[in-house]
Amino acid sequence: MKSFKDSNLFQAWLVLLLATAFGSALAGVQTRLGPVIEANKTRETLAKIPALVLGEDQAQQLNRQKKSLSITSRTIEIEKNGIKKFYTVYDAAFEDGTLAGYVAKASGQGYADKIELLLGLDADARNITGLFILDQKETPGLGNRIIEKPWRDQFLKKPSATRLVVVKGNPDKSKEIDAISGATISSRSVTGIVNKTITDIKAQLVSPPNPSAGEQETPQNETGKIKENT
């Protein structure tokens, strides 16, 4: 006769206990690291804004001239079918106050997990000026190639009035994005996030932030000053 320790019931309870302990430990780690991860993403976002708005060459030139962009953040709220969605948008301006463009932080479902990205638009919100993948967990060697610059550069100068579509080979320069071989879903996910973001926020981008919300200035950093309007 089997002892209780050798029984299937005991083994099942042991597996359940270990899974619960592991889950609790992982949740604790996520709780502690969550704020740190978000802070790192914010720093990375601020560092990327000049290149996403101006292009890498002009951003480097601005840096060599020891100039910076003034960056103001605001939250755009969208409500559709009773569901609210919030976008963080960064308005970037030159030191003389001339608007340089916008960067919107957006996210959506990828093939493996959520994809977070930064989308740059010009001052009139008419053309895409940059795309950066802030976070992703797509398949290594396939879907995670969405982070590669040559693929992301396909979005540059695409008109925001045109809905982008993913194709396999020989894309039309005005509205088509060439899919990554073996990762069509990831390619479509990023393109879908870009399309949805533009549709949701374009009309509000050119509207001035709500002055009643107030501003909070933070210390100088490598991208200039950032103010928050919510």
Rosetta silent file (secondary structure, phi, psi, omega in degrees, C-alpha in Angstrom):
SEQUENCE: MKSFKDSNLFQAWLVLLLATAFGSALAGVQTRLGPVIEANKTRETLAKIPALVLGEDQAQQLNRQKKSLSITSRTIEIEKNGIKKFYTVYDAAFEDGTLAGYVAKASGQGYADKIELLLGLDADARNITGLFILDQKETPGLGNRIIEKPWRDQFLKKPSATRLVVVKGNPDKSKEIDAISGATISSRSVTGIVNKTITDIKAQLVSPPNPSAGEQETPQNETGKIKENT
SCORE:     score description
SCORE:     0.000 S_00000001
   1 L     0.000  131.866 -178.865    0.000    0.000    0.000 S_00000001
   2 L   -70.879  143.940  173.334    1.358    3.414   -0.983 S_00000001
   3 L   -77.002  167.174 -178.745    2.090    5.956    1.713 S_00000001
   4 H   -61.389  -36.160 -178.864    0.439    9.382    1.515 S_00000001
   5 H   -65.735  -27.367 -179.618    3.729   10.926    0.371 S_00000001
   6 H   -91.363   -2.951 -175.732    3.850    8.546   -2.571 S_00000001
   7 L   -79.607  158.681  177.784    0.241    9.103   -3.563 S_00000001
   8 H   -65.393  -32.300 -179.965   -0.937   11.125   -6.531 S_00000001
   9 H   -63.734  -44.314  178.997   -2.936   13.343   -4.196 S_00000001
  10 H   -62.903  -44.018 -179.149    0.154   14.374   -2.262 S_00000001
  11 H   -64.042  -37.198  177.995    2.091   15.061   -5.450 S_00000001
  12 H   -65.156  -44.199  177.957   -0.755   17.156   -6.794 S_00000001
  13 H   -63.503  -37.024  179.873   -0.903   19.207   -3.610 S_00000001
  14 H   -65.255  -43.948  177.983    2.887   19.631   -3.692 S_00000001
  15 H   -61.942  -42.746  179.605    2.795   20.928   -7.264 S_00000001
  16 H   -63.445  -41.576  179.427   -0.035   23.325   -6.356 S_00000001
  17 H   -63.800  -44.354 -179.945    1.864   24.575   -3.300 S_00000001
  18 H   -65.777  -39.760  179.098    5.059   25.158   -5.281 S_00000001
  19 H   -64.124  -40.739  178.628    3.145   26.929   -8.062 S_00000001
  20 H   -64.401  -43.599  179.874    1.436   29.202   -5.528 S_00000001
  21 H   -64.181  -42.521  179.842    4.731   30.029   -3.823 S_00000001
  22 H   -65.690  -41.738  178.873    6.437   30.733   -7.137 S_00000001
  23 H   -62.811  -41.098  179.009    3.536   32.892   -8.313 S_00000001
  24 H   -65.198  -41.230  179.502    3.576   34.906   -5.095 S_00000001
  25 H   -65.006  -42.145  179.793    7.326   35.434   -5.332 S_00000001
  26 H   -64.848  -40.188  178.046    7.061   36.532   -8.967 S_00000001
  27 H   -62.326  -38.696  178.484    4.234   38.948   -8.122 S_00000001
  28 H   -64.731  -40.605  178.343    6.386   40.441   -5.376 S_00000001
  29 H   -64.261  -43.813  179.228    9.286   40.951   -7.761 S_00000001
  30 H   -62.194  -38.785  179.756    6.988   42.589  -10.315 S_00000001
  31 H   -63.357  -41.883 -178.593    5.576   44.884   -7.639 S_00000001
  32 H   -73.326  -38.463 -174.937    9.047   46.014   -6.583 S_00000001
  33 H   -87.184  -18.495 -177.270   10.468   46.349  -10.096 S_00000001
  34 H   -50.557  -53.787  179.807    7.390   47.847  -11.770 S_00000001
  35 H   -61.650  -35.441  179.395    8.129   51.493  -10.856 S_00000001
  36 H   -66.718  -43.548  179.645   11.795   51.062  -11.805 S_00000001
  37 H   -62.280  -43.715 -179.894   10.896   49.624  -15.205 S_00000001
  38 H   -65.895  -37.893  178.291    8.445   52.462  -15.910 S_00000001
  39 H   -64.401  -39.969  178.223   11.002   55.067  -14.861 S_00000001
  40 H   -64.998  -38.649  178.459   13.547   53.524  -17.240 S_00000001
  41 H   -64.917  -38.738  178.978   10.983   53.592  -20.061 S_00000001
  42 H   -64.256  -43.676  177.962   10.283   57.261  -19.395 S_00000001
  43 H   -62.275  -42.021  179.539   13.996   58.101  -19.550 S_00000001
  44 H   -65.205  -39.652  178.295   14.348   56.124  -22.768 S_00000001
  45 H   -59.980  -49.552 -179.221   11.312   57.875  -24.221 S_00000001
  46 H   -60.956  -36.939  179.810   12.708   61.335  -23.475 S_00000001
  47 H   -69.210  -28.585 -176.660   16.051   60.384  -24.982 S_00000001
  48 H   -87.149  -19.286 -172.912   14.376   59.175  -28.187 S_00000001
  49 H   -56.116  -48.114 -178.792   12.040   62.125  -28.760 S_00000001
  50 H   -55.716  -45.040 -179.194   14.461   64.430  -30.651 S_00000001
  51 H   -69.282  -34.659 -179.436   15.337   61.730  -33.213 S_00000001
  52 H   -70.070  -28.103 -179.250   11.714   60.616  -33.544 S_00000001
  53 H   -92.577  -44.848 -172.415   10.590   64.152  -34.325 S_00000001
  54 H   -98.458  -20.035 -169.186   13.555   65.613  -36.215 S_00000001
  55 L    94.380  153.078 -173.853   15.325   62.552  -37.567 S_00000001
  56 H   -62.689  -40.953 -177.393   18.663   61.295  -36.289 S_00000001
  57 H   -63.657  -48.180 -178.735   20.847   63.658  -38.332 S_00000001
  58 H   -69.091  -33.966  178.001   19.052   66.841  -37.277 S_00000001
  59 H   -65.168  -40.431  177.577   18.810   65.637  -33.672 S_00000001
  60 H   -67.209  -38.227  177.542   22.575   65.077  -33.594 S_00000001
  61 H   -63.558  -41.389  178.112   23.158   68.484  -35.151 S_00000001
  62 H   -62.083  -39.392  179.803   20.982   70.095  -32.493 S_00000001
  63 H   -66.848  -40.448  178.556   22.995   68.311  -29.818 S_00000001
  64 H   -64.094  -30.700  178.057   26.304   69.486  -31.314 S_00000001
  65 L   -81.528    2.597 -179.699   24.989   73.036  -31.162 S_00000001
  66 L    59.226   36.885  175.568   24.278   72.423  -27.471 S_00000001
  67 L  -111.930  165.198 -179.360   20.599   73.095  -28.038 S_00000001
  68 L  -146.113  168.027  175.638   17.632   71.036  -26.934 S_00000001
  69 L   -94.559  143.787  172.229   13.922   70.621  -27.438 S_00000001
  70 E   -88.693  124.868 -172.958   11.400   71.770  -24.883 S_00000001
  71 E  -117.770  126.034  178.736    9.123   68.790  -24.226 S_00000001
  72 E  -119.631  128.362  179.536    5.646   68.987  -22.748 S_00000001
  73 E  -100.264  147.739  175.335    3.645   65.877  -21.947 S_00000001
  74 E  -147.392  162.869  178.956   -0.130   65.634  -21.941 S_00000001
  75 E  -111.766  127.155  175.456   -2.735   62.892  -21.770 S_00000001
  76 E  -104.887  125.240 -179.234   -5.293   62.451  -24.516 S_00000001
  77 E  -102.658  128.458  178.345   -8.421   60.553  -23.510 S_00000001
  78 E  -119.023  134.224  176.737  -10.398   58.662  -26.146 S_00000001
  79 E  -126.477  122.020  178.171  -13.773   57.052  -25.501 S_00000001
  80 E  -134.647  128.388  179.854  -15.363   54.648  -27.968 S_00000001
  81 L    54.254   36.275  177.878  -18.343   52.415  -27.276 S_00000001
  82 L    80.003    2.251 -179.641  -18.100   53.266  -23.603 S_00000001
  83 E  -107.191  126.915 -179.094  -14.445   52.187  -23.376 S_00000001
  84 E   -96.239  141.683  176.102  -11.838   54.781  -22.425 S_00000001
  85 E  -135.097  140.424 -176.315   -8.262   54.721  -23.664 S_00000001
  86 E  -118.444  135.171  176.360   -5.473   57.074  -22.659 S_00000001
  87 E  -117.981  135.438  169.919   -2.464   58.155  -24.716 S_00000001
  88 E   -91.232  124.505 -178.457    0.580   59.973  -23.411 S_00000001
  89 E  -121.565  136.691  178.405    1.643   62.560  -25.984 S_00000001
  90 E  -110.492  119.495  174.324    4.818   64.642  -25.930 S_00000001
  91 E   -89.789  122.962 -178.112    4.769   68.030  -27.672 S_00000001
  92 E  -110.230  129.624 -178.096    8.308   68.943  -28.767 S_00000001
  93 E  -132.190  151.831  175.058    9.267   72.556  -29.515 S_00000001
  94 L   -73.504  170.469 -175.889   12.443   74.415  -30.423 S_00000001
  95 L   -63.887  -23.125  178.520   13.919   76.912  -27.991 S_00000001
  96 L   -85.680    2.443  178.124   12.164   79.792  -29.780 S_00000001
  97 L    95.589   -8.024  179.034    8.806   78.130  -29.146 S_00000001
  98 L   -68.055  129.705 -178.837    8.262   76.826  -32.675 S_00000001
  99 E   -69.099  129.715  179.503    6.558   73.461  -32.584 S_00000001
 100 E   -94.590  -36.266 -179.375    8.783   70.672  -33.942 S_00000001
 101 E   160.672 -166.853 -175.966    6.349   67.771  -33.713 S_00000001
 102 E  -132.003  152.907  169.721    4.759   65.149  -31.497 S_00000001
 103 E  -130.430  126.047  179.119    5.578   61.761  -30.054 S_00000001
 104 E  -110.578  136.420  174.993    2.769   59.485  -28.889 S_00000001
 105 E   -95.702  127.399 -176.242    3.235   56.471  -26.654 S_00000001
 106 E  -142.376  164.681 -179.811    0.937   53.618  -27.635 S_00000001
 107 E  -150.244  162.622  178.038    0.517   49.887  -27.128 S_00000001
 108 E  -171.848  172.766 -177.153   -1.376   46.907  -28.458 S_00000001
 109 E   -76.522  130.686  173.922   -1.353   43.139  -28.625 S_00000001
 110 L   -99.853 -161.434  178.460    1.459   41.472  -30.528 S_00000001
 111 L   -71.659  -44.080 -175.581    1.927   37.812  -31.440 S_00000001
 112 L  -100.030  -36.697 -174.904    3.426   36.839  -28.071 S_00000001
 113 L  -164.003 -171.565 -179.094    2.565   39.709  -25.729 S_00000001
 114 E   -66.958  141.570  174.053    1.909   43.432  -25.573 S_00000001
 115 E  -111.941  129.183  174.994    3.943   45.726  -27.827 S_00000001
 116 E  -111.440  136.725 -178.445    4.712   49.274  -26.682 S_00000001
 117 E  -142.640  165.607  175.342    5.927   51.833  -29.171 S_00000001
 118 E  -118.221  128.642 -177.235    6.672   55.520  -29.704 S_00000001
 119 E  -116.847  121.882  179.067    5.243   57.200  -32.795 S_00000001
 120 E   -96.761  139.078  177.203    6.642   60.483  -34.101 S_00000001
 121 E  -133.821  151.424 -179.475    4.575   62.946  -36.162 S_00000001
 122 E   -73.881  178.376 -172.532    5.457   66.308  -37.669 S_00000001
 123 L   -63.113  -25.106  177.887    4.110   69.631  -36.393 S_00000001
 124 L   -95.880    0.188 -177.015    1.018   69.410  -38.603 S_00000001
 125 L    57.362   31.558 -178.324    0.496   65.724  -37.757 S_00000001
 126 L   -96.330  -26.246 -176.495    0.458   65.051  -41.493 S_00000001
 127 E  -135.563  148.209  175.456    3.436   62.703  -41.766 S_00000001
 128 E   -77.338  130.574 -178.569    5.101   60.034  -39.651 S_00000001
 129 E  -110.555  -10.989  179.955    8.567   61.157  -38.601 S_00000001
 130 E  -176.549  156.271  176.887    9.713   58.204  -36.517 S_00000001
 131 E  -145.892  130.143  179.084    8.891   54.866  -34.946 S_00000001
 132 E  -136.489  134.626  177.883   10.590   53.181  -32.001 S_00000001
 133 E   -89.251  111.322 -175.522    9.670   49.910  -30.274 S_00000001
 134 E   -80.423  -35.526 -179.286    9.806   50.622  -26.559 S_00000001
 135 E  -157.563  139.394  178.670    8.978   47.112  -25.339 S_00000001
 136 L  -162.354  157.527  177.540    8.179   43.761  -26.939 S_00000001
 137 L  -135.254   37.158 -178.707    8.410   40.031  -26.292 S_00000001
 138 L   -72.837  168.533 -174.943    8.010   38.723  -29.819 S_00000001
 139 L   -60.064  124.003  178.753    9.681   35.538  -31.074 S_00000001
 140 L   -57.221  134.428  178.156   13.502   35.914  -31.175 S_00000001
 141 L    83.658  -11.208  179.189   14.841   35.961  -34.712 S_00000001
 142 L  -126.509  -91.968 -177.418   11.374   36.465  -36.194 S_00000001
 143 H   -60.729  -30.353 -177.541    8.826   38.797  -34.627 S_00000001
 144 H   -73.198   -0.268  174.990   11.408   40.647  -32.555 S_00000001
 145 H   -73.489   -3.796  173.467   12.875   42.003  -35.786 S_00000001
 146 H   -62.459  -17.937  179.987   10.270   44.755  -35.477 S_00000001
 147 H   -80.364  -14.639 -173.965   12.926   46.533  -33.408 S_00000001
 148 L   -72.565  137.182 -175.539   15.341   46.706  -36.347 S_00000001
 149 H   -59.737  -44.757 -179.305   15.852   50.143  -37.857 S_00000001
 150 H   -57.875  -36.614  178.958   15.568   49.153  -41.557 S_00000001
 151 H   -72.729  -43.881 -178.953   12.099   47.707  -40.940 S_00000001
 152 H   -64.777  -31.496 -177.503   10.946   50.634  -38.776 S_00000001
 153 H   -66.298  -14.194  175.678   12.235   53.136  -41.316 S_00000001
 154 H   -60.455  -26.878 -176.378    9.524   52.003  -43.743 S_00000001
 155 H   -79.389  -17.844 -176.215    7.099   54.125  -41.711 S_00000001
 156 L   -61.202  136.327  176.363    9.084   57.346  -42.182 S_00000001
 157 L    67.659    8.603  175.029    7.357   60.062  -44.231 S_00000001
 158 L   -71.561  134.041 -179.567    4.196   57.978  -44.591 S_00000001
 159 E   -68.871  136.541 -178.596    1.174   60.344  -44.663 S_00000001
 160 L   -71.379  -16.400 -179.928   -1.024   60.095  -41.587 S_00000001
 161 L   -78.099  -11.697 -177.480   -4.135   60.470  -43.732 S_00000001
 162 L  -104.580  128.996  176.895   -3.457   57.092  -45.349 S_00000001
 163 L   -76.113  123.835 -176.543   -4.228   53.841  -43.550 S_00000001
 164 L   -80.650  144.269  178.277   -1.149   51.620  -43.748 S_00000001
 165 E  -129.186  150.357 -179.535   -1.414   47.987  -44.810 S_00000001
 166 E   -96.364  132.454  178.190    1.051   45.103  -44.530 S_00000001
 167 E  -129.861  164.842  177.946    2.046   43.213  -47.682 S_00000001
 168 L  -105.985   96.335  177.444    4.507   40.459  -48.483 S_00000001
 169 L    87.492  143.832  176.444    7.094   41.867  -50.872 S_00000001
 170 L    51.053   58.415 -179.307    7.218   44.892  -53.189 S_00000001
 171 L   -71.882  146.238  172.052    5.368   47.382  -50.980 S_00000001
 172 L   -73.129  132.081 -173.107    3.901   50.560  -52.424 S_00000001
 173 L   -64.692  -24.315 -173.734    5.880   53.431  -50.925 S_00000001
 174 L   -81.543  -33.456 -172.862    2.843   55.539  -50.070 S_00000001
 175 L  -143.009    0.425 -174.488    0.780   53.178  -47.938 S_00000001
 176 E  -113.008  145.697  178.877    2.256   49.679  -47.698 S_00000001
 177 E  -117.963  127.773 -179.900    4.621   48.091  -45.173 S_00000001
 178 E   -74.556  124.127 -178.542    6.683   45.040  -46.134 S_00000001
 179 L   -68.250  147.377  172.758    6.049   42.215  -43.660 S_00000001
 180 L   -71.414  131.336 -178.505    8.940   40.608  -41.839 S_00000001
 181 L   -59.829  124.184 -179.880    9.471   37.137  -43.286 S_00000001
 182 L    82.063    4.059 -177.579    7.967   34.587  -40.903 S_00000001
 183 L  -143.216   48.960 -179.240    6.471   37.295  -38.686 S_00000001
 184 H   -63.247  -37.995 -178.212    3.455   38.678  -40.518 S_00000001
 185 H   -63.897  -45.343  178.567    1.392   38.833  -37.320 S_00000001
 186 H   -62.175  -40.715  178.731    4.002   40.946  -35.504 S_00000001
 187 H   -62.055  -44.267  179.756    4.293   43.211  -38.553 S_00000001
 188 H   -69.040  -32.545  179.494    0.535   43.661  -38.689 S_00000001
 189 H   -63.189  -48.254  179.540    0.374   44.268  -34.934 S_00000001
 190 H   -62.760  -46.370 -179.562    2.802   47.196  -35.098 S_00000001
 191 H   -62.368  -38.447  177.642    1.116   48.624  -38.188 S_00000001
 192 H   -64.900  -39.521  177.905   -2.278   48.257  -36.541 S_00000001
 193 H   -63.810  -42.421  178.832   -1.100   50.108  -33.437 S_00000001
 194 H   -61.797  -48.451 -179.998    0.228   52.932  -35.627 S_00000001
 195 H   -59.816  -46.561 -177.120   -3.029   53.178  -37.591 S_00000001
 196 H   -65.738  -40.069  179.954   -5.207   53.135  -34.477 S_00000001
 197 H   -61.763  -47.043  179.577   -3.079   55.702  -32.677 S_00000001
 198 H   -61.543  -45.135  179.441   -3.268   58.148  -35.563 S_00000001
 199 H   -60.176  -41.374 -175.646   -7.022   57.633  -35.915 S_00000001
 200 H   -71.722  -41.061 -166.936   -7.592   58.138  -32.198 S_00000001
 201 H  -114.029  -10.380 -172.669   -5.461   61.193  -31.493 S_00000001
 202 H   -55.119  -44.059 -177.269   -4.728   63.095  -34.717 S_00000001
 203 H   -64.017  -30.147 -177.599   -7.633   65.519  -34.337 S_00000001
 204 H   -91.084  -12.591 -177.886   -6.585   66.375  -30.788 S_00000001
 205 H   -61.399  -43.935 -176.173   -2.867   66.708  -31.440 S_00000001
 206 L   -80.411   -5.308  175.864   -3.115   70.171  -32.892 S_00000001
 207 L   -80.775  136.093 -179.606   -5.420   71.295  -30.071 S_00000001
 208 L   -65.732  146.968  176.120   -3.533   73.102  -27.300 S_00000001
 209 L   -57.070  152.108  179.754   -3.232   71.323  -23.943 S_00000001
 210 L   -65.457  112.275 -176.136   -5.834   72.270  -21.344 S_00000001
 211 H   -67.800  -21.680 -178.746   -4.336   75.294  -19.523 S_00000001
 212 H   -72.492  -14.347 -177.722   -6.502   74.697  -16.463 S_00000001
 213 H   -76.537  -18.970  178.348   -4.654   71.467  -15.789 S_00000001
 214 L    83.110  171.715 -179.083   -1.523   73.359  -14.811 S_00000001
 215 L  -132.932  150.439  176.719    2.127   72.520  -15.455 S_00000001
 216 L  -133.503  115.036 -175.685    4.852   70.865  -13.455 S_00000001
 217 E   -92.222  136.816  178.388    8.430   71.431  -14.528 S_00000001
 218 L  -109.333  167.313 -177.210   11.105   68.849  -13.840 S_00000001
 219 L   -59.841  159.154  178.947   14.907   69.316  -13.840 S_00000001
 220 L   -61.275  141.833  173.937   16.850   69.742  -17.079 S_00000001
 221 E  -139.285 -171.677 -171.500   17.849   66.532  -18.855 S_00000001
 222 L   -67.497  -16.425 -179.265   19.462   65.499  -22.124 S_00000001
 223 L  -102.006    2.049 -177.030   16.285   66.122  -24.121 S_00000001
 224 E   108.825 -159.182  179.214   15.481   69.524  -22.681 S_00000001
 225 L   -94.614  144.784  176.343   12.794   70.423  -20.196 S_00000001
 226 E  -121.290  133.737  176.758    9.666   68.409  -19.782 S_00000001
 227 E  -120.440  151.060 -177.516    6.405   69.738  -18.466 S_00000001
 228 E  -115.039  128.389  172.149    3.331   67.718  -17.707 S_00000001
 229 E  -121.529  124.751 -178.916   -0.222   68.621  -18.634 S_00000001
 230 L  -122.767    0.000    0.000   -2.909   66.115  -17.740 S_00000001
